[in-house]
Amino acid sequence: MESQSQNTNLSSRQSNQLKEQQPPPQVPVLCPAQLPEEAECLTVPKYKRDLVQKLKILRQELSNQQPQAGHCRIEVCREEIFEESYRQVMKMRPKDLWKRLMVKFRGEEGLDYGGVAREWLYLLSHEMLNPYYGLFQYSRDDIYTLQINPDSAVNPEHLSYFHFVGRIMGMAVFHGHYIDGGFTLPFYKQLLGKPITLDDMESVDPDLHNSLVWILDNDITGVLDHTFCVEHNAYGEIIQHELKPNGKSVSVSEDTKKEYVRLYVNWRFLHGIEAQFLALQKGFNEVIPQHLLKSFDEKELELIVCGLGKIDIADWKSNTRLKHCTTDSNVVKWFWKAVESYDEERRARLLQFVTGSSRVPLQGFKALQGVRRGPGSSPSTRSMPTPTIYPKPTPALTGLTFPPTSTMTSCTTSC
């Protein structure tokens, strides 16, 4: 019996040893090339993955909206591209603008597989957004982003033209093209139907933003002598505007300063342009229903409408003024090496962070002038001494202040 028990124990131990020697069950391992689309998407940075996914959904929604038959045909003369495009587009029904876009320049041969439409939108953008025509104006002399001109009524047909501009913007988005020109971020925020706040003022008018913040943060009793009345320059004429009924006679006090700031911000972004903006928004939403954009923020909408733009790094370098550092400084070399390694989207996001717009002015980086800089000075500024953890934009100077850093990793990570 004892021998039989020993044999049984030995057999049990041998069985366990055999189990231990057997290779573990094979677990399927996927190489990156074998990853399904959903898993492969996880290898993309989150900020980019979110936008890519939202764009994919938007494109699918717009594709479902596009008629299967018919074309949106536009034929214009290059010399009269603005007026001829206006007449043809405004004659069409909104659903006609959803049809496949076919553009032809009169007297020129060729079929439009997308390239002609892109050129048409590029040339048309330069015309309809040109401040010379009075529909739009630059938000500031030093930042070449556009806003609606409150004095556009000098053209009696201005509301119809704003309706047209909105349709063109919508057509560009619908057909996967872009508008060559950039608006202020608050403009895109309004286009999304979101309320404007004091924080939105910083990217458009930093001096006014700082003044209003100071009013909120300090006791103004006996310091300021303001009333609920503001002024603006309309073609050389100073015009007063009351922020509330009889505002010219109502003084701003410590108790009413919050109301004053709120009304001032609303006036700054909406004064005299309500009708123009509603006409533009109507045209845009005739092509792109607003509910399709609910998941996007204003920065993403800017990229959707205007695209990334081709950023010339050599032009950027040649028009950058260095302060407290030289071209041989490690942090400068690391910065440009990081920028060169970025794809177009990330470069555009960096440019948007620094200048307030993801697009470069038509004249190149040399046109990015700072408000505190005299003629002949270089535009972009890179200042290195501030002891902060991350780079921060310098809106008034169109620049970027870098913290002291000792490695390229810390430089590229903070960018």
C-alpha positions as CSV (number, residue, x, y, z in Angstrom):
1,M,0.0,0.0,0.0
2,E,2.8,2.4,0.9
3,S,4.6,1.6,-2.4
4,Q,1.3,2.2,-4.3
5,S,0.9,5.6,-2.5
6,Q,4.5,6.6,-3.4
7,N,3.9,5.7,-7.0
8,T,0.7,7.8,-7.0
9,N,2.5,10.8,-5.5
10,L,5.4,10.4,-8.0
11,S,2.9,10.2,-10.9
12,S,1.2,13.4,-9.6
13,R,4.5,15.2,-9.4
14,Q,5.5,14.1,-12.9
15,S,2.2,15.3,-14.2
16,N,2.7,18.7,-12.6
17,Q,6.2,19.0,-14.0
18,L,4.9,18.2,-17.5
19,K,2.3,20.9,-17.1
20,E,4.9,23.4,-16.1
21,Q,7.1,22.5,-19.0
22,Q,4.3,23.0,-21.5
23,P,4.6,26.4,-23.3
24,P,2.0,28.9,-22.3
25,P,-1.0,29.4,-24.6
26,Q,-0.2,31.6,-27.6
27,V,-1.6,35.2,-27.2
28,P,-2.2,36.9,-30.6
29,V,0.1,39.9,-31.0
30,L,-0.7,42.5,-33.6
31,C,2.1,44.5,-35.3
32,P,1.3,48.1,-36.0
33,A,0.6,47.3,-39.7
34,Q,-2.0,44.7,-38.5
35,L,-3.8,47.0,-36.1
36,P,-7.5,47.6,-36.9
37,E,-8.4,51.2,-37.8
38,E,-9.8,51.8,-34.3
39,A,-6.6,50.6,-32.5
40,E,-4.3,52.4,-35.0
41,C,-6.1,55.6,-34.2
42,L,-4.9,55.3,-30.6
43,T,-1.3,55.8,-31.8
44,V,-2.2,59.3,-32.9
45,P,-1.9,62.2,-30.4
46,K,-5.2,62.8,-28.6
47,Y,-5.5,66.5,-29.7
48,K,-5.2,65.4,-33.3
49,R,-7.2,62.2,-32.9
50,D,-10.2,64.1,-31.6
51,L,-10.2,66.6,-34.5
52,V,-9.7,63.8,-37.1
53,Q,-12.6,61.8,-35.7
54,K,-14.9,64.8,-35.6
55,L,-14.0,65.8,-39.1
56,K,-14.6,62.3,-40.3
57,I,-18.1,62.4,-38.8
58,L,-18.7,65.9,-40.3
59,R,-17.6,64.7,-43.8
60,Q,-19.9,61.7,-43.6
61,E,-22.9,63.9,-42.6
62,L,-22.2,66.3,-45.5
63,S,-21.7,63.4,-47.9
64,N,-25.2,62.1,-47.0
65,Q,-26.6,65.6,-47.6
66,Q,-25.1,65.9,-51.1
67,P,-27.4,65.0,-54.0
68,Q,-26.4,62.0,-56.1
69,A,-27.0,63.8,-59.4
70,G,-26.4,67.3,-60.9
71,H,-23.6,69.8,-60.5
72,C,-23.2,73.3,-59.1
73,R,-21.7,75.0,-62.1
74,I,-20.0,78.3,-61.9
75,E,-18.3,80.0,-64.8
76,V,-16.6,83.4,-64.2
77,C,-14.1,85.8,-65.7
78,R,-10.9,86.2,-63.7
79,E,-11.1,90.0,-64.0
80,E,-14.7,90.1,-62.6
81,I,-14.5,87.1,-60.2
82,F,-16.2,88.9,-57.3
83,E,-19.2,90.3,-59.0
84,E,-19.8,87.4,-61.4
85,S,-19.5,84.9,-58.6
86,Y,-21.9,87.0,-56.5
87,R,-24.5,87.1,-59.2
88,Q,-24.4,83.3,-59.9
89,V,-24.2,82.0,-56.3
90,M,-27.0,84.3,-55.1
91,K,-29.3,83.0,-57.8
92,M,-29.0,79.4,-56.7
93,R,-31.1,77.6,-54.1
94,P,-29.3,76.4,-51.0
95,K,-29.7,72.8,-52.1
96,D,-28.1,73.6,-55.4
97,L,-24.9,74.6,-53.6
98,W,-24.6,71.0,-52.2
99,K,-24.2,69.5,-55.7
100,R,-20.8,68.6,-57.0
101,L,-18.9,71.9,-57.5
102,M,-17.7,72.5,-61.1
103,V,-15.9,75.8,-61.7
104,K,-14.6,77.1,-65.0
105,F,-12.7,80.3,-65.8
106,R,-14.1,81.8,-69.0
107,G,-11.9,81.3,-72.0
108,E,-9.8,78.6,-70.4
109,E,-9.9,74.9,-71.2
110,G,-9.8,72.1,-68.7
111,L,-12.0,70.0,-66.4
112,D,-12.4,70.8,-62.7
113,Y,-11.3,67.9,-60.6
114,G,-10.9,70.1,-57.5
115,G,-7.9,72.3,-58.5
116,V,-10.0,74.9,-60.4
117,A,-12.4,75.2,-57.5
118,R,-9.5,75.7,-55.1
119,E,-8.1,78.4,-57.2
120,W,-11.5,80.1,-57.6
121,L,-11.9,80.1,-53.8
122,Y,-8.4,81.4,-53.3
123,L,-8.9,84.3,-55.8
124,L,-12.4,85.1,-54.6
125,S,-11.3,85.1,-50.9
126,H,-8.7,87.8,-51.7
127,E,-11.4,89.9,-53.3
128,M,-14.4,89.6,-51.0
129,L,-12.3,89.8,-47.8
130,N,-10.3,92.7,-48.9
131,P,-10.9,95.6,-46.5
132,Y,-10.8,97.9,-49.6
133,Y,-14.4,96.9,-50.4
134,G,-15.6,97.9,-46.9
135,L,-17.2,94.7,-45.8
136,F,-14.4,93.7,-43.4
137,Q,-11.6,95.4,-41.6
138,Y,-8.5,94.3,-39.7
139,S,-9.1,93.7,-36.0
140,R,-5.9,95.6,-35.2
141,D,-3.2,97.2,-37.3
142,D,-0.6,94.7,-36.1
143,I,-2.7,91.5,-36.4
144,Y,-4.0,90.7,-39.8
145,T,-7.2,88.9,-38.7
146,L,-10.5,90.2,-40.0
147,Q,-13.7,91.3,-38.4
148,I,-16.9,92.7,-39.8
149,N,-16.8,96.4,-40.6
150,P,-19.5,98.2,-38.6
151,D,-19.5,100.9,-41.3
152,S,-20.2,98.6,-44.2
153,A,-23.6,100.2,-44.8
154,V,-21.8,102.7,-47.1
155,N,-22.6,100.0,-49.6
156,P,-26.4,99.9,-49.8
157,E,-26.3,96.2,-50.8
158,H,-23.9,95.2,-48.0
159,L,-26.3,92.7,-46.3
160,S,-26.7,90.8,-49.6
161,Y,-22.9,90.6,-49.9
162,F,-22.6,89.3,-46.4
163,H,-25.2,86.7,-47.2
164,F,-23.0,85.8,-50.2
165,V,-19.8,85.6,-48.1
166,G,-21.5,83.2,-45.7
167,R,-22.6,81.0,-48.6
168,I,-19.0,80.9,-50.0
169,M,-17.6,80.0,-46.6
170,G,-20.2,77.2,-46.3
171,M,-19.4,76.0,-49.8
172,A,-15.7,75.8,-49.0
173,V,-16.4,73.7,-46.0
174,F,-19.0,71.5,-47.7
175,H,-16.8,70.7,-50.7
176,G,-13.6,70.2,-48.7
177,H,-11.8,73.4,-49.7
178,Y,-10.7,76.5,-47.7
179,I,-11.1,80.2,-47.5
180,D,-7.8,82.1,-47.9
181,G,-8.1,84.6,-45.0
182,G,-8.6,84.5,-41.3
183,F,-11.1,86.0,-38.9
184,T,-10.8,86.6,-35.2
185,L,-11.4,83.7,-32.9
186,P,-14.5,85.4,-31.4
187,F,-16.0,85.5,-34.9
188,Y,-15.8,81.8,-35.1
189,K,-17.2,81.5,-31.6
190,Q,-20.2,83.6,-32.6
191,L,-20.6,81.5,-35.8
192,L,-21.0,78.5,-33.5
193,G,-23.6,80.3,-31.5
194,K,-21.5,80.6,-28.4
195,P,-21.6,83.7,-26.1
196,I,-18.7,86.1,-26.1
197,T,-16.8,86.8,-22.8
198,L,-14.1,89.2,-21.6
199,D,-11.5,86.5,-22.1
200,D,-12.2,86.6,-25.9
201,M,-11.1,90.2,-25.9
202,E,-7.5,89.3,-25.2
203,S,-6.7,87.9,-28.6
204,V,-8.4,90.8,-30.4
205,D,-7.5,93.9,-28.4
206,P,-5.1,93.1,-25.5
207,D,-4.8,96.7,-24.4
208,L,-8.6,97.1,-24.0
209,H,-8.7,93.6,-22.3
210,N,-6.1,94.7,-19.8
211,S,-7.9,97.9,-19.1
212,L,-11.2,96.2,-18.4
213,V,-9.6,93.5,-16.3
214,W,-8.0,96.3,-14.2
215,I,-11.4,97.9,-13.7
216,L,-12.8,94.6,-12.4
217,D,-9.8,93.9,-10.1
218,N,-9.5,97.3,-8.5
219,D,-11.6,99.8,-6.6
220,I,-12.4,102.6,-9.1
221,T,-14.0,104.9,-6.6
222,G,-12.6,108.4,-7.2
223,V,-10.1,107.0,-9.8
224,L,-12.1,106.7,-13.1
225,D,-14.5,109.2,-14.5
226,H,-16.3,106.9,-17.1
227,T,-19.9,106.9,-18.2
228,F,-21.9,104.2,-20.0
229,C,-20.8,105.8,-23.3
230,V,-18.0,104.8,-25.7
231,E,-16.5,106.2,-28.9
232,H,-15.3,104.8,-32.2
233,N,-13.8,106.1,-35.4
234,A,-15.9,105.8,-38.5
235,Y,-13.9,106.9,-41.5
236,G,-12.2,109.7,-39.6
237,E,-15.4,110.8,-37.7
238,I,-15.6,110.2,-34.0
239,I,-19.0,108.7,-33.1
240,Q,-20.4,108.2,-29.6
241,H,-22.4,105.2,-28.7
242,E,-24.4,104.8,-25.4
243,L,-24.1,101.3,-23.9
244,K,-27.5,101.7,-22.2
245,P,-30.4,104.2,-22.5
246,N,-29.1,107.7,-21.5
247,G,-25.7,106.1,-20.8
248,K,-23.9,109.3,-21.5
249,S,-25.3,110.7,-18.3
250,V,-24.8,107.5,-16.2
251,S,-21.5,107.3,-14.3
252,V,-19.7,104.0,-13.9
253,S,-19.3,103.2,-10.2
254,E,-17.8,100.4,-8.1
255,D,-21.3,98.9,-8.0
256,T,-22.0,99.1,-11.7
257,K,-18.6,98.3,-13.2
258,K,-19.4,94.7,-13.9
259,E,-22.4,95.8,-16.0
260,Y,-20.2,98.3,-17.7
261,V,-17.6,95.7,-18.7
262,R,-20.2,93.3,-19.9
263,L,-21.9,95.9,-22.0
264,Y,-18.6,97.2,-23.3
265,V,-17.5,93.6,-24.4
266,N,-20.9,93.1,-26.2
267,W,-20.5,96.5,-27.9
268,R,-16.9,95.8,-29.0
269,F,-17.9,92.6,-30.8
270,L,-21.4,93.4,-31.9
271,H,-21.8,97.2,-32.2
272,G,-23.3,98.0,-35.6
273,I,-22.7,94.5,-37.0
274,E,-25.7,92.6,-35.8
275,A,-27.5,92.7,-39.2
276,Q,-24.3,92.0,-41.1
277,F,-23.4,89.0,-39.0
278,L,-26.9,87.5,-39.1
279,A,-26.8,87.8,-42.9
280,L,-23.4,86.0,-43.1
281,Q,-24.5,83.4,-40.6
282,K,-27.7,82.8,-42.6
283,G,-25.7,82.1,-45.7
284,F,-23.2,79.8,-43.9
285,N,-25.9,77.8,-42.3
286,E,-27.8,77.4,-45.5
287,V,-24.9,75.2,-46.6
288,I,-23.6,73.9,-43.3
289,P,-26.4,73.4,-40.7
290,Q,-25.3,74.7,-37.4
291,H,-26.1,71.5,-35.5
292,L,-23.4,69.6,-37.4
293,L,-20.7,71.9,-35.8
294,K,-21.8,71.4,-32.2
295,S,-18.8,69.3,-31.3
296,F,-16.2,71.8,-32.6
297,D,-14.7,74.7,-30.8
298,E,-13.8,78.1,-32.3
299,K,-10.1,77.1,-33.0
300,E,-11.2,73.9,-34.7
301,L,-13.7,75.8,-36.8
302,E,-11.0,78.2,-37.9
303,L,-9.0,75.2,-39.2
304,I,-12.1,73.8,-40.9
305,V,-12.9,77.1,-42.7
306,C,-9.4,78.4,-43.4
307,G,-7.3,75.2,-43.5
308,L,-3.8,75.0,-42.2
309,G,-2.0,77.1,-44.7
310,K,1.5,76.4,-45.9
311,I,3.9,77.7,-43.3
312,D,7.3,78.7,-44.7
313,I,9.8,77.9,-41.9
314,A,12.6,79.7,-43.7
315,D,10.5,82.9,-44.0
316,W,9.5,82.5,-40.3
317,K,13.2,82.2,-39.3
318,S,14.3,85.2,-41.4
319,N,11.6,87.4,-39.9
320,T,12.2,86.5,-36.2
321,R,14.0,88.8,-33.8
322,L,15.8,87.1,-31.0
323,K,16.1,88.7,-27.6
324,H,18.4,87.6,-24.8
325,C,19.7,84.9,-27.0
326,T,21.4,84.2,-30.4
327,T,20.9,81.9,-33.3
328,D,23.7,79.7,-31.8
329,S,21.8,79.4,-28.4
330,N,20.8,75.8,-27.8
331,V,17.2,76.7,-27.0
332,V,16.9,78.5,-30.4
333,K,18.4,75.6,-32.3
334,W,16.1,73.1,-30.4
335,F,13.0,75.3,-31.0
336,W,13.5,75.4,-34.8
337,K,14.4,71.7,-34.9
338,A,11.2,70.9,-33.1
339,V,9.2,73.1,-35.5
340,E,10.8,71.4,-38.5
341,S,9.8,68.0,-37.1
342,Y,6.1,69.0,-36.8
343,D,3.5,68.2,-39.4
344,E,1.5,71.1,-40.9
345,E,-1.3,70.8,-38.4
346,R,1.0,71.1,-35.3
347,R,2.9,74.0,-36.9
348,A,-0.4,75.7,-37.5
349,R,-1.5,75.2,-33.9
350,L,1.9,76.6,-32.7
351,L,1.4,79.6,-35.0
352,Q,-2.1,80.1,-33.7
353,F,-0.8,80.0,-30.1
354,V,1.8,82.6,-30.8
355,T,-0.1,85.0,-33.2
356,G,-3.8,84.3,-32.6
357,S,-4.3,82.9,-36.1
358,S,-3.2,79.6,-37.8
359,R,-2.6,81.5,-41.0
360,V,0.2,83.7,-42.2
361,P,-0.7,87.1,-43.8
362,L,-0.6,87.2,-47.5
363,Q,2.6,89.2,-47.4
364,G,4.4,86.5,-45.3
365,F,5.8,86.7,-41.8
366,K,7.2,90.2,-42.4
367,A,3.7,91.5,-42.2
368,L,3.3,90.2,-38.6
369,Q,4.2,93.5,-36.9
370,G,4.0,94.1,-33.2
371,V,2.3,97.2,-31.8
372,R,5.3,98.3,-29.8
373,R,7.8,98.1,-32.6
374,G,8.9,100.8,-35.0
375,P,9.3,100.6,-38.8
376,G,12.0,98.2,-39.9
377,S,11.9,96.0,-36.9
378,S,11.5,92.3,-37.3
379,P,8.1,90.9,-36.3
380,S,8.2,87.7,-34.3
381,T,10.0,87.9,-30.9
382,R,11.5,85.0,-29.0
383,S,12.4,86.1,-25.4
384,M,14.0,83.6,-23.1
385,P,14.5,84.9,-19.6
386,T,11.1,84.5,-17.9
387,P,11.3,81.8,-15.2
388,T,8.1,79.9,-16.1
389,I,7.5,76.3,-16.8
390,Y,5.9,76.5,-20.3
391,P,6.3,78.9,-23.2
392,K,3.7,81.7,-23.2
393,P,2.5,83.9,-26.0
394,T,3.2,87.6,-26.1
395,P,0.1,89.0,-28.0
396,A,1.2,92.6,-28.2
397,L,4.5,91.6,-29.7
398,T,3.4,88.6,-31.8
399,G,6.0,86.6,-29.9
400,L,6.8,83.7,-27.6
401,T,8.6,83.8,-24.3
402,F,10.6,80.7,-23.5
403,P,11.6,79.6,-20.0
404,P,15.2,78.6,-19.3
405,T,15.7,75.0,-20.4
406,S,18.7,72.7,-20.4
407,T,17.6,69.9,-22.7
408,M,16.0,69.6,-26.1
409,T,13.5,67.1,-24.6
410,S,12.1,69.8,-22.2
411,C,12.0,72.3,-25.1
412,T,10.1,70.1,-27.5
413,T,7.8,68.8,-24.8
414,S,6.8,72.3,-23.7
415,C,6.0,73.2,-27.3
